[in-house]
């Protein structure tokens, strides 16, 4: 399994506490999957079940790792969470 990083632009849907308050967010994902298309499918599914609707893909799935990026402390924590649970989402 590899870890992929991707960014999806999303808006809150009815039932999400941010609906009508936040116009949209960039959802940063780290996903452990075999292939980039699998990582994208899994991230889209996770996004939907967290109460967000996909607007567009800001960054397609790409290989990720601490040596490949300069991350903030929160982003590094999200990467570690994906190593443990298989997926993590960080909203910006």
N, C-alpha and C positions, 0 to 999 in steps of 0.2 A: 504494500500500500504506500502511496505517496501522499504528500500534503499539497493541496492546491489552494491558491489565494484568488479571490474574485470579488468584484464590487458590483452590487445591484442597486439601482435607484428605485426607491419604493415609496408608496404613500400609505397612510393608515386607512383601513377599511372600517365600516361600521362595526361596533363592538370593541374596537381597539380604543383604549383610553385617550390616545392621541388624536383620534378622529375629530376633525373640525378645529384642532388646535395647532397641529404641526402639518405644514403642507407636504413635506416629504423629507426623506433622509437618504444618505448613502449607507447601505448595509455592507459592511466588510465581512467577508466569510473566509474561514480557514476550514477546509474539508479534507478528510482522509479518504481517498478513493483510489481505485486502480487506474481510472482514466479521467481526463478533464471533462468529458461530456457527462460522466457519472457524478462528478463533483457539482456541475451546474444543475443537474436534475435534483440532486439532494438539497442544494442550497435553495432552489426555488420552492421546493416542498416545505422546507423548514420555515422560510419567509412567510408563506401562506398561512401556516399553522400558528405563527406568532402574531397574526392579525395585520399583515402588510400585503399590499398588492404591488406586483411588479410593474414598474413604469418602463424601465429599459436596463440593458446591460451596460454598465460603465466600464468594466474591465473583465474580459473573458478569463476563464480559469487558466492560471499559469502555475508552474511549479513554485513552491515556496519553501523557505527555511530561514533560520536566523542568520546564516552567512550570506543570504541573497538580498536582504533588506535591512534598512535602518528603521527600526520601529520604536514607537513610544512604549512606555511601561505597560499601558493598557493593551496595546496591540500584541506585545510579547506575551502577556498573560492569556490573551485570546488564542494565540498560537499553541501555547502549552495546554490549554483546555481542549483544543481540537486533538492533540496527541492522546489525551486521556479518554475523551468521549466521542471522537470521530468527527465532530463539527462544532464550530462556535461562530457566533455573530456579534459584531461590534457596530453600533450605530453611531454615525457622525452627522 
